[in-house]
């Protein structure tokens, strides 16, 4: 769909738009859960969680 | 040996032995009760964790972006709880995976489309762009 002259797509996975803030909260939860069980979190999720990028 | 047995035989018939046996029995019973109370308390805490998690998981499925943000923030807090063990962390991963995959997909789409910058734009709570 076109919005403000730009192409805006919806996720094929969830069928909805995911904002950066929502993704950041999800990434934080994921990082915390991974730390708890000693699992390695993908780098891009860690970056998203810290909000450094 | 015979002298010891005779002494024991005499001692078990004294009120002192009965009192000692009663105290030992009470201590064993008290320990059993304490273990039971601790187990019950742990089960209650765990149940409360799951009730909150269910509420947060429902929020992450909401149509409202703001609700979903609150849901994931609460999941983050719950993931940090002492009651979140490996299984609970697995559930949190399962709950966050679709959103993270969708976001990654959007970033890839944005990369293919020069005009879009999904990763840096501010978004209103209802999902509308500012």
N, CA and C atoms of all chains as a GROMACS GRO file, in nm:
protein
  549
    1UNK      N    1   0.084  -0.118   0.000
    1UNK     CA    2   0.000   0.000   0.000
    1UNK      C    3   0.088   0.124   0.000
    2UNK      N    4   0.045   0.230  -0.065
    2UNK     CA    5   0.124   0.352  -0.073
    2UNK      C    6   0.083   0.447   0.039
    3UNK      N    7   0.181   0.506   0.107
    3UNK     CA    8   0.150   0.595   0.217
    3UNK      C    9   0.252   0.708   0.216
    4UNK      N   10   0.204   0.832   0.211
    4UNK     CA   11   0.292   0.948   0.207
    4UNK      C   12   0.397   0.934   0.097
    5UNK      N   13   0.356   0.880  -0.015
    5UNK     CA   14   0.448   0.869  -0.128
    5UNK      C   15   0.549   0.757  -0.114
    6UNK      N   16   0.539   0.678  -0.004
    6UNK     CA   17   0.635   0.570   0.014
    6UNK      C   18   0.562   0.436   0.016
    7UNK      N   19   0.634   0.333  -0.013
    7UNK     CA   20   0.573   0.201  -0.011
    7UNK      C   21   0.572   0.149   0.133
    8UNK      N   22   0.453   0.113   0.181
    8UNK     CA   23   0.440   0.059   0.317
    8UNK      C   24   0.391  -0.084   0.306
    9UNK      N   25   0.466  -0.177   0.359
    9UNK     CA   26   0.425  -0.317   0.349
    9UNK      C   27   0.382  -0.372   0.484
   10UNK      N   28   0.296  -0.468   0.478
   10UNK     CA   29   0.255  -0.537   0.600
   10UNK      C   30   0.328  -0.669   0.606
   11UNK      N   31   0.352  -0.715   0.726
   11UNK     CA   32   0.425  -0.840   0.741
   11UNK      C   33   0.347  -0.959   0.688
   12UNK      N   34   0.415  -1.044   0.614
   12UNK     CA   35   0.350  -1.166   0.568
   12UNK      C   36   0.337  -1.265   0.683
   13UNK      N   37   0.420  -1.245   0.787
   13UNK     CA   38   0.420  -1.336   0.902
   13UNK      C   39   0.301  -1.310   0.994
   14UNK      N   40   0.281  -1.182   1.029
   14UNK     CA   41   0.174  -1.150   1.122
   14UNK      C   42   0.057  -1.078   1.055
   15UNK      N   43   0.077  -1.031   0.934
   15UNK     CA   44  -0.028  -0.959   0.863
   15UNK      C   45  -0.050  -0.820   0.916
   16UNK      N   46   0.046  -0.767   0.989
   16UNK     CA   47   0.031  -0.632   1.044
   16UNK      C   48   0.165  -0.561   1.045
   17UNK      N   49   0.159  -0.430   1.058
   17UNK     CA   50   0.280  -0.350   1.066
   17UNK      C   51   0.340  -0.360   1.206
   18UNK      N   52   0.470  -0.380   1.216
   18UNK     CA   53   0.537  -0.385   1.346
   18UNK      C   54   0.623  -0.260   1.360
   19UNK      N   55   0.591  -0.179   1.460
   19UNK     CA   56   0.669  -0.056   1.480
   19UNK      C   57   0.804  -0.091   1.542
   20UNK      N   58   0.897   0.004   1.530
   20UNK     CA   59   1.030  -0.020   1.587
   20UNK      C   60   1.019  -0.035   1.739
   21UNK      N   61   0.932   0.045   1.800
   21UNK     CA   62   0.919   0.040   1.946
   21UNK      C   63   0.866  -0.097   1.991
   22UNK      N   64   0.768  -0.147   1.918
   22UNK     CA   65   0.713  -0.279   1.951
   22UNK      C   66   0.822  -0.386   1.934
   23UNK      N   67   0.895  -0.378   1.824
   23UNK     CA   68   1.002  -0.476   1.799
   23UNK      C   69   1.111  -0.466   1.905
   24UNK      N   70   1.137  -0.342   1.952
   24UNK     CA   71   1.240  -0.323   2.056
   24UNK      C   72   1.198  -0.390   2.186
   25UNK      N   73   1.071  -0.373   2.225
   25UNK     CA   74   1.022  -0.438   2.347
   25UNK      C   75   1.028  -0.590   2.334
   26UNK      N   76   0.991  -0.639   2.217
   26UNK     CA   77   0.996  -0.784   2.193
   26UNK      C   78   1.141  -0.833   2.200
   27UNK      N   79   1.233  -0.753   2.144
   27UNK     CA   80   1.375  -0.791   2.145
   27UNK      C   81   1.428  -0.794   2.288
   28UNK      N   82   1.385  -0.698   2.370
   28UNK     CA   83   1.431  -0.694   2.510
   28UNK      C   84   1.384  -0.820   2.586
   29UNK      N   85   1.259  -0.855   2.564
   29UNK     CA   86   1.206  -0.975   2.629
   29UNK      C   87   1.284  -1.098   2.584
   30UNK      N   88   1.314  -1.102   2.456
   30UNK     CA   89   1.387  -1.216   2.400
   30UNK      C   90   1.528  -1.225   2.458
   31UNK      N   91   1.596  -1.109   2.468
   31UNK     CA   92   1.733  -1.107   2.523
   31UNK      C   93   1.732  -1.154   2.669
   32UNK      N   94   1.635  -1.104   2.746
   32UNK     CA   95   1.626  -1.143   2.887
   32UNK      C   96   1.601  -1.294   2.899
   33UNK      N   97   1.510  -1.345   2.817
   33UNK     CA   98   1.478  -1.489   2.821
   33UNK      C   99   1.600  -1.572   2.781
   34UNK      N  100   1.671  -1.526   2.679
   34UNK     CA  101   1.789  -1.600   2.633
   34UNK      C  102   1.899  -1.599   2.739
   35UNK      N  103   1.916  -1.484   2.806
   35UNK     CA  104   2.018  -1.476   2.912
   35UNK      C  105   1.986  -1.574   3.024
   36UNK      N  106   1.857  -1.586   3.055
   36UNK     CA  107   1.814  -1.674   3.163
   36UNK      C  108   1.851  -1.820   3.137
   37UNK      N  109   1.844  -1.861   3.012
   37UNK     CA  110   1.872  -2.003   2.982
   37UNK      C  111   2.005  -2.024   2.912
   38UNK      N  112   2.088  -1.918   2.910
   38UNK     CA  113   2.223  -1.930   2.855
   38UNK      C  114   2.227  -1.953   2.706
   39UNK      N  115   2.126  -1.901   2.636
   39UNK     CA  116   2.120  -1.918   2.492
   39UNK      C  117   2.172  -1.790   2.423
   40UNK      N  118   2.239  -1.808   2.310
   40UNK     CA  119   2.293  -1.692   2.239
   40UNK      C  120   2.184  -1.625   2.156
   41UNK      N  121   2.169  -1.494   2.177
   41UNK     CA  122   2.070  -1.416   2.101
   41UNK      C  123   2.134  -1.366   1.972
   42UNK      N  124   2.063  -1.375   1.860
   42UNK     CA  125   2.118  -1.320   1.735
   42UNK      C  126   2.158  -1.173   1.754
   43UNK      N  127   2.268  -1.135   1.691
   43UNK     CA  128   2.325  -1.001   1.711
   43UNK      C  129   2.226  -0.889   1.678
   44UNK      N  130   2.149  -0.906   1.572
   44UNK     CA  131   2.058  -0.797   1.531
   44UNK      C  132   1.948  -0.776   1.634
   45UNK      N  133   1.910  -0.883   1.705
   45UNK     CA  134   1.807  -0.870   1.810
   45UNK      C  135   1.867  -0.796   1.930
   46UNK      N  136   1.993  -0.829   1.962
   46UNK     CA  137   2.061  -0.759   2.074
   46UNK      C  138   2.073  -0.610   2.042
   47UNK      N  139   2.111  -0.580   1.919
   47UNK     CA  140   2.125  -0.440   1.878
   47UNK      C  141   1.991  -0.368   1.889
   48UNK      N  142   1.889  -0.435   1.843
   48UNK     CA  143   1.754  -0.377   1.849
   48UNK      C  144   1.712  -0.354   1.994
   49UNK      N  145   1.744  -0.449   2.081
   49UNK     CA  146   1.705  -0.439   2.222
   49UNK      C  147   1.773  -0.323   2.293
   50UNK      N  148   1.898  -0.296   2.257
   50UNK     CA  149   1.970  -0.187   2.323
   50UNK      C  150   1.937  -0.053   2.262
   51UNK      N  151   1.874  -0.057   2.144
   51UNK     CA  152   1.833   0.068   2.081
   51UNK      C  153   1.949   0.152   2.035
   52UNK      N  154   2.063   0.086   2.008
   52UNK     CA  155   2.181   0.161   1.966
   52UNK      C  156   2.185   0.186   1.816
   53UNK      N  157   2.093   0.126   1.743
   53UNK     CA  158   2.093   0.142   1.598
   53UNK      C  159   1.955   0.185   1.552
   54UNK      N  160   2.813  -5.578   7.628
   54UNK     CA  161   2.699  -5.564   7.537
   54UNK      C  162   2.567  -5.584   7.611
   55UNK      N  163   2.564  -5.686   7.695
   55UNK     CA  164   2.443  -5.717   7.772
   55UNK      C  165   2.407  -5.601   7.867
   56UNK      N  166   2.513  -5.540   7.920
   56UNK     CA  167   2.492  -5.427   8.012
   56UNK      C  168   2.431  -5.307   7.938
   57UNK      N  169   2.477  -5.287   7.817
   57UNK     CA  170   2.425  -5.176   7.736
   57UNK      C  171   2.278  -5.199   7.704
   58UNK      N  172   2.246  -5.322   7.663
   58UNK     CA  173   2.107  -5.355   7.630
   58UNK      C  174   2.016  -5.338   7.751
   59UNK      N  175   2.067  -5.377   7.866
   59UNK     CA  176   1.987  -5.364   7.989
   59UNK      C  177   1.963  -5.216   8.021
   60UNK      N  178   2.070  -5.135   7.995
   60UNK     CA  179   2.056  -4.991   8.022
   60UNK      C  180   1.953  -4.928   7.928
   61UNK      N  181   1.962  -4.970   7.800
   61UNK     CA  182   1.867  -4.918   7.700
   61UNK      C  183   1.724  -4.959   7.734
   62UNK      N  184   1.711  -5.086   7.774
   62UNK     CA  185   1.578  -5.138   7.809
   62UNK      C  186   1.517  -5.057   7.923
   63UNK      N  187   1.602  -5.023   8.018
   63UNK     CA  188   1.555  -4.944   8.131
   63UNK      C  189   1.521  -4.802   8.088
   64UNK      N  190   1.605  -4.747   7.997
   64UNK     CA  191   1.588  -4.606   7.958
   64UNK      C  192   1.461  -4.583   7.874
   65UNK      N  193   1.430  -4.680   7.786
   65UNK     CA  194   1.312  -4.661   7.702
   65UNK      C  195   1.183  -4.664   7.783
   66UNK      N  196   1.192  -4.710   7.908
   66UNK     CA  197   1.072  -4.714   7.992
   66UNK      C  198   1.058  -4.588   8.078
   67UNK      N  199   1.156  -4.498   8.065
   67UNK     CA  200   1.152  -4.378   8.151
   67UNK      C  201   1.071  -4.266   8.085
   68UNK      N  202   1.017  -4.173   8.163
   68UNK     CA  203   0.946  -4.057   8.107
   68UNK      C  204   1.039  -3.972   8.020
   69UNK      N  205   1.169  -3.972   8.049
   69UNK     CA  206   1.265  -3.893   7.970
   69UNK      C  207   1.269  -3.940   7.826
   70UNK      N  208   1.267  -4.072   7.807
   70UNK     CA  209   1.268  -4.125   7.671
   70UNK      C  210   1.140  -4.086   7.596
   71UNK      N  211   1.028  -4.101   7.667
   71UNK     CA  212   0.900  -4.066   7.604
   71UNK      C  213   0.900  -3.919   7.560
   72UNK      N  214   0.954  -3.833   7.646
   72UNK     CA  215   0.959  -3.691   7.613
   72UNK      C  216   1.048  -3.665   7.492
   73UNK      N  217   1.166  -3.730   7.491
   73UNK     CA  218   1.259  -3.713   7.379
   73UNK      C  219   1.196  -3.761   7.248
   74UNK      N  220   1.130  -3.878   7.255
   74UNK     CA  221   1.065  -3.933   7.136
   74UNK      C  222   0.956  -3.839   7.086
   75UNK      N  223   0.884  -3.779   7.178
   75UNK     CA  224   0.776  -3.686   7.138
   75UNK      C  225   0.834  -3.564   7.069
   76UNK      N  226   0.948  -3.513   7.122
   76UNK     CA  227   1.011  -3.395   7.062
   76UNK      C  228   1.061  -3.430   6.922
   77UNK      N  229   1.125  -3.546   6.907
   77UNK     CA  230   1.177  -3.588   6.775
   77UNK      C  231   1.062  -3.601   6.675
   78UNK      N  232   0.952  -3.664   6.719
   78UNK     CA  233   0.835  -3.681   6.631
   78UNK      C  234   0.780  -3.545   6.588
   79UNK      N  235   0.775  -3.451   6.685
   79UNK     CA  236   0.723  -3.317   6.654
   79UNK      C  237   0.813  -3.246   6.554
   80UNK      N  238   0.946  -3.261   6.570
   80UNK     CA  239   1.040  -3.197   6.477
   80UNK      C  240   1.024  -3.252   6.335
   81UNK      N  241   1.006  -3.384   6.327
   81UNK     CA  242   0.988  -3.447   6.194
   81UNK      C  243   0.858  -3.394   6.130
   82UNK      N  244   0.753  -3.387   6.211
   82UNK     CA  245   0.624  -3.338   6.159
   82UNK      C  246   0.636  -3.192   6.116
   83UNK      N  247   0.707  -3.111   6.197
   83UNK     CA  248   0.724  -2.969   6.166
   83UNK      C  249   0.799  -2.951   6.034
   84UNK      N  250   0.902  -3.032   6.016
   84UNK     CA  251   0.979  -3.024   5.891
   84UNK      C  252   0.891  -3.058   5.770
   85UNK      N  253   0.807  -3.160   5.790
   85UNK     CA  254   0.716  -3.200   5.682
   85UNK      C  255   0.620  -3.087   5.646
   86UNK      N  256   0.568  -3.022   5.749
   86UNK     CA  257   0.475  -2.910   5.728
   86UNK      C  258   0.546  -2.796   5.656
   87UNK      N  259   0.670  -2.767   5.701
   87UNK     CA  260   0.746  -2.657   5.641
   87UNK      C  261   0.773  -2.683   5.493
   88UNK      N  262   0.812  -2.806   5.460
   88UNK     CA  263   0.837  -2.841   5.320
   88UNK      C  264   0.710  -2.825   5.239
   89UNK      N  265   0.599  -2.867   5.298
   89UNK     CA  266   0.469  -2.857   5.231
   89UNK      C  267   0.432  -2.710   5.204
   90UNK      N  268   0.453  -2.626   5.305
   90UNK     CA  269   0.421  -2.484   5.292
   90UNK      C  270   0.508  -2.420   5.184
   91UNK      N  271   0.639  -2.454   5.184
   91UNK     CA  272   0.730  -2.398   5.083
   91UNK      C  273   0.689  -2.440   4.942
   92UNK      N  274   0.653  -2.567   4.929
   92UNK     CA  275   0.609  -2.619   4.799
   92UNK      C  276   0.484  -2.547   4.752
   93UNK      N  277   0.390  -2.529   4.847
   93UNK     CA  278   0.264  -2.461   4.815
   93UNK      C  279   0.289  -2.317   4.774
   94UNK      N  280   0.379  -2.250   4.848
   94UNK     CA  281   0.410  -2.110   4.818
   94UNK      C  282   0.473  -2.098   4.679
   95UNK      N  283   0.563  -2.190   4.648
   95UNK     CA  284   0.629  -2.188   4.517
   95UNK      C  285   0.528  -2.210   4.405
   96UNK      N  286   0.436  -2.304   4.427
   96UNK     CA  287   0.333  -2.333   4.327
   96UNK      C  288   0.244  -2.211   4.305
   97UNK      N  289   0.211  -2.141   4.415
   97UNK     CA  290   0.126  -2.022   4.404
   97UNK      C  291   0.198  -1.912   4.325
   98UNK      N  292   0.327  -1.892   4.357
   98UNK     CA  293   0.404  -1.789   4.286
   98UNK      C  294   0.412  -1.822   4.137
   99UNK      N  295   0.435  -1.948   4.108
   99UNK     CA  296   0.446  -1.992   3.969
   99UNK      C  297   0.313  -1.969   3.897
  100UNK      N  298   0.204  -2.000   3.966
  100UNK     CA  299   0.072  -1.981   3.908
  100UNK      C  300   0.047  -1.833   3.878
  101UNK      N  301   0.090  -1.749   3.975
  101UNK     CA  302   0.074  -1.604   3.954
  101UNK      C  303   0.157  -1.559   3.833
  102UNK      N  304   0.277  -1.615   3.817
  102UNK     CA  305   0.362  -1.580   3.703
  102UNK      C  306   0.288  -1.612   3.573
  103UNK      N  307   0.227  -1.731   3.569
  103UNK     CA  308   0.158  -1.773   3.447
  103UNK      C  309   0.034  -1.689   3.420
  104UNK      N  310  -0.035  -1.647   3.526
  104UNK     CA  311  -0.152  -1.560   3.507
  104UNK      C  312  -0.110  -1.428   3.443
  105UNK      N  313   0.000  -1.372   3.494
  105UNK     CA  314   0.050  -1.246   3.437
  105UNK      C  315   0.099  -1.268   3.294
  106UNK      N  316   0.165  -1.382   3.274
  106UNK     CA  317   0.216  -1.412   3.139
  106UNK      C  318   0.100  -1.426   3.040
  107UNK      N  319  -0.008  -1.491   3.084
  107UNK     CA  320  -0.125  -1.509   2.996
  107UNK      C  321  -0.182  -1.373   2.958
  108UNK      N  322  -0.188  -1.283   3.057
  108UNK     CA  323  -0.239  -1.148   3.032
  108UNK      C  324  -0.148  -1.076   2.933
  109UNK      N  325  -0.017  -1.086   2.955
  109UNK     CA  326   0.079  -1.020   2.865
  109UNK      C  327   0.074  -1.081   2.725
  110UNK      N  328   0.062  -1.212   2.718
  110UNK     CA  329   0.057  -1.279   2.588
  110UNK      C  330  -0.067  -1.236   2.511
  111UNK      N  331  -0.179  -1.221   2.583
  111UNK     CA  332  -0.302  -1.172   2.518
  111UNK      C  333  -0.279  -1.033   2.459
  112UNK      N  334  -0.210  -0.949   2.537
  112UNK     CA  335  -0.183  -0.813   2.489
  112UNK      C  336  -0.097  -0.814   2.363
  113UNK      N  337  -0.001  -0.907   2.356
  113UNK     CA  338   0.086  -0.910   2.237
  113UNK      C  339   0.010  -0.951   2.111
  114UNK      N  340  -0.110  -1.003   2.129
  114UNK     CA  341  -0.192  -1.043   2.014
  114UNK      C  342  -0.298  -0.937   1.979
  115UNK      N  343  -0.296  -0.827   2.055
  115UNK     CA  344  -0.395  -0.722   2.034
  115UNK      C  345  -0.378  -0.655   1.897
  116UNK      N  346  -0.485  -0.590   1.853
  116UNK     CA  347  -0.479  -0.514   1.727
  116UNK      C  348  -0.409  -0.380   1.749
  117UNK      N  349  -0.404  -0.336   1.876
  117UNK     CA  350  -0.344  -0.207   1.908
  117UNK      C  351  -0.193  -0.220   1.928
  118UNK      N  352  -0.118  -0.135   1.859
  118UNK     CA  353   0.029  -0.136   1.873
  118UNK      C  354   0.070  -0.108   2.017
  119UNK      N  355   0.000  -0.011   2.079
  119UNK     CA  356   0.032   0.027   2.217
  119UNK      C  357   0.013  -0.091   2.314
  120UNK      N  358  -0.095  -0.165   2.294
  120UNK     CA  359  -0.120  -0.282   2.379
  120UNK      C  360  -0.009  -0.385   2.361
  121UNK      N  361   0.029  -0.405   2.236
  121UNK     CA  362   0.134  -0.505   2.209
  121UNK      C  363   0.266  -0.463   2.274
  122UNK      N  364   0.294  -0.332   2.270
  122UNK     CA  365   0.417  -0.283   2.334
  122UNK      C  366   0.415  -0.312   2.484
  123UNK      N  367   0.300  -0.285   2.546
  123UNK     CA  368   0.287  -0.311   2.690
  123UNK      C  369   0.304  -0.461   2.716
  124UNK      N  370   0.243  -0.543   2.631
  124UNK     CA  371   0.253  -0.689   2.646
  124UNK      C  372   0.398  -0.736   2.642
  125UNK      N  373   0.475  -0.685   2.546
  125UNK     CA  374   0.615  -0.728   2.537
  125UNK      C  375   0.698  -0.673   2.652
  126UNK      N  376   0.665  -0.551   2.697
  126UNK     CA  377   0.738  -0.494   2.811
  126UNK      C  378   0.713  -0.578   2.937
  127UNK      N  379   0.588  -0.621   2.954
  127UNK     CA  380   0.556  -0.704   3.070
  127UNK      C  381   0.624  -0.841   3.057
  128UNK      N  382   0.628  -0.894   2.937
  128UNK     CA  383   0.698  -1.022   2.916
  128UNK      C  384   0.847  -1.009   2.950
  129UNK      N  385   0.904  -0.893   2.918
  129UNK     CA  386   1.045  -0.869   2.952
  129UNK      C  387   1.063  -0.874   3.103
  130UNK      N  388   0.972  -0.806   3.175
  130UNK     CA  389   0.980  -0.806   3.322
  130UNK      C  390   0.960  -0.948   3.377
  131UNK      N  391   0.867  -1.021   3.319
  131UNK     CA  392   0.841  -1.158   3.365
  131UNK      C  393   0.960  -1.250   3.335
  132UNK      N  394   1.026  -1.225   3.223
  132UNK     CA  395   1.142  -1.308   3.186
  132UNK      C  396   1.254  -1.292   3.288
  133UNK      N  397   1.256  -1.175   3.352
  133UNK     CA  398   1.361  -1.145   3.450
  133UNK      C  399   1.327  -1.200   3.588
  134UNK      N  400   1.204  -1.248   3.605
  134UNK     CA  401   1.160  -1.297   3.735
  134UNK      C  402   1.230  -1.427   3.773
  135UNK      N  403   1.245  -1.448   3.903
  135UNK     CA  404   1.309  -1.572   3.949
  135UNK      C  405   1.225  -1.695   3.917
  136UNK      N  406   1.096  -1.673   3.885
  136UNK     CA  407   1.007  -1.785   3.856
  136UNK      C  408   1.009  -1.823   3.709
  137UNK      N  409   1.084  -1.748   3.630
  137UNK     CA  410   1.096  -1.781   3.487
  137UNK      C  411   1.214  -1.876   3.469
  138UNK      N  412   1.182  -2.000   3.444
  138UNK     CA  413   1.286  -2.101   3.422
  138UNK      C  414   1.296  -2.125   3.271
  139UNK      N  415   1.360  -2.236   3.235
  139UNK     CA  416   1.385  -2.263   3.093
  139UNK      C  417   1.255  -2.273   3.012
  140UNK      N  418   1.158  -2.343   3.065
  140UNK     CA  419   1.032  -2.360   2.990
  140UNK      C  420   0.962  -2.227   2.968
  141UNK      N  421   0.960  -2.144   3.073
  141UNK     CA  422   0.897  -2.012   3.061
  141UNK      C  423   0.969  -1.927   2.957
  142UNK      N  424   1.102  -1.939   2.956
  142UNK     CA  425   1.181  -1.864   2.857
  142UNK      C  426   1.151  -1.913   2.715
  143UNK      N  427   1.127  -2.042   2.701
  143UNK     CA  428   1.089  -2.097   2.570
  143UNK      C  429   0.958  -2.034   2.522
  144UNK      N  430   0.865  -2.018   2.615
  144UNK     CA  431   0.734  -1.959   2.581
  144UNK      C  432   0.753  -1.813   2.538
  145UNK      N  433   0.839  -1.741   2.610
  145UNK     CA  434   0.864  -1.601   2.576
  145UNK      C  435   0.929  -1.592   2.438
  146UNK      N  436   1.020  -1.682   2.409
  146UNK     CA  437   1.082  -1.683   2.276
  146UNK      C  438   0.975  -1.706   2.169
  147UNK      N  439   0.888  -1.803   2.194
  147UNK     CA  440   0.782  -1.833   2.097
  147UNK      C  441   0.691  -1.713   2.075
  148UNK      N  442   0.667  -1.637   2.184
  148UNK     CA  443   0.577  -1.521   2.174
  148UNK      C  444   0.642  -1.405   2.099
  149UNK      N  445   0.772  -1.390   2.112
  149UNK     CA  446   0.840  -1.276   2.049
  149UNK      C  447   0.881  -1.306   1.904
  150UNK      N  448   0.895  -1.433   1.872
  150UNK     CA  449   0.949  -1.472   1.741
  150UNK      C  450   0.871  -1.414   1.622
  151UNK      N  451   0.737  -1.426   1.617
  151UNK     CA  452   0.664  -1.373   1.501
  151UNK      C  453   0.685  -1.223   1.482
  152UNK      N  454   0.685  -1.149   1.592
  152UNK     CA  455   0.702  -1.004   1.583
  152UNK      C  456   0.842  -0.968   1.533
  153UNK      N  457   0.943  -1.037   1.589
  153UNK     CA  458   1.080  -1.009   1.546
  153UNK      C  459   1.102  -1.050   1.401
  154UNK      N  460   1.044  -1.163   1.362
  154UNK     CA  461   1.057  -1.208   1.223
  154UNK      C  462   0.990  -1.109   1.129
  155UNK      N  463   0.872  -1.060   1.170
  155UNK     CA  464   0.800  -0.963   1.088
  155UNK      C  465   0.879  -0.834   1.075
  156UNK      N  466   0.939  -0.791   1.186
  156UNK     CA  467   1.016  -0.667   1.183
  156UNK      C  468   1.138  -0.683   1.093
  157UNK      N  469   1.203  -0.798   1.104
  157UNK     CA  470   1.321  -0.824   1.019
  157UNK      C  471   1.280  -0.824   0.871
  158UNK      N  472   1.163  -0.883   0.847
  158UNK     CA  473   1.110  -0.887   0.711
  158UNK      C  474   1.085  -0.745   0.659
  159UNK      N  475   1.030  -0.660   0.746
  159UNK     CA  476   1.006  -0.520   0.708
  159UNK      C  477   1.137  -0.448   0.677
  160UNK      N  478   1.240  -0.477   0.760
  160UNK     CA  479   1.370  -0.414   0.735
  160UNK      C  480   1.426  -0.457   0.600
  161UNK      N  481   1.408  -0.585   0.571
  161UNK     CA  482   1.457  -0.636   0.442
  161UNK      C  483   1.380  -0.571   0.327
  162UNK      N  484   1.248  -0.558   0.344
  162UNK     CA  485   1.166  -0.492   0.242
  162UNK      C  486   1.212  -0.347   0.224
  163UNK      N  487   1.240  -0.282   0.338
  163UNK     CA  488   1.284  -0.142   0.333
  163UNK      C  489   1.417  -0.132   0.261
  164UNK      N  490   1.501  -0.232   0.281
  164UNK     CA  491   1.630  -0.233   0.214
  164UNK      C  492   1.613  -0.244   0.064
  165UNK      N  493   1.508  -0.317   0.021
  165UNK     CA  494   1.482  -0.334  -0.122
  165UNK      C  495   1.416  -0.210  -0.180
  166UNK      N  496   1.348  -0.134  -0.091
  166UNK     CA  497   1.280  -0.013  -0.136
  166UNK      C  498   1.357   0.108  -0.084
  167UNK      N  499   1.420   0.183  -0.173
  167UNK     CA  500   1.506   0.295  -0.133
  167UNK      C  501   1.433   0.401  -0.050
  168UNK      N  502   1.303   0.416  -0.072
  168UNK     CA  503   1.230   0.524  -0.007
  168UNK      C  504   1.195   0.497   0.138
  169UNK      N  505   1.187   0.372   0.178
  169UNK     CA  506   1.139   0.340   0.314
  169UNK      C  507   1.255   0.323   0.412
  170UNK      N  508   1.234   0.370   0.534
  170UNK     CA  509   1.334   0.358   0.641
  170UNK      C  510   1.264   0.303   0.765
  171UNK      N  511   1.224   0.179   0.763
  171UNK     CA  512   1.147   0.122   0.874
  171UNK      C  513   1.220   0.129   1.008
  172UNK      N  514   1.350   0.107   1.000
  172UNK     CA  515   1.426   0.095   1.124
  172UNK      C  516   1.437   0.222   1.205
  173UNK      N  517   1.414   0.337   1.143
  173UNK     CA  518   1.441   0.459   1.216
  173UNK      C  519   1.319   0.549   1.233
  174UNK      N  520   1.209   0.515   1.171
  174UNK     CA  521   1.098   0.608   1.178
  174UNK      C  522   1.019   0.596   1.308
  175UNK      N  523   0.960   0.711   1.347
  175UNK     CA  524   0.877   0.714   1.466
  175UNK      C  525   0.737   0.674   1.426
  176UNK      N  526   0.672   0.598   1.509
  176UNK     CA  527   0.539   0.550   1.476
  176UNK      C  528   0.443   0.582   1.588
  177UNK      N  529   0.326   0.629   1.552
  177UNK     CA  530   0.222   0.658   1.652
  177UNK      C  531   0.174   0.527   1.712
  178UNK      N  532   0.120   0.532   1.835
  178UNK     CA  533   0.077   0.410   1.901
  178UNK      C  534  -0.018   0.324   1.818
  179UNK      N  535  -0.101   0.388   1.735
  179UNK     CA  536  -0.196   0.308   1.657
  179UNK      C  537  -0.135   0.254   1.529
  180UNK      N  538  -0.004   0.274   1.513
  180UNK     CA  539   0.064   0.220   1.397
  180UNK      C  540   0.075   0.319   1.283
  181UNK      N  541   0.016   0.440   1.302
  181UNK     CA  542   0.024   0.542   1.197
  181UNK      C  543   0.159   0.612   1.205
  182UNK      N  544   0.211   0.652   1.090
  182UNK     CA  545   0.338   0.723   1.089
  182UNK      C  546   0.317   0.868   1.134
  183UNK      N  547   0.423   0.927   1.194
  183UNK     CA  548   0.415   1.068   1.232
  183UNK      C  549   0.451   1.158   1.116
   0.00000   0.00000   0.00000
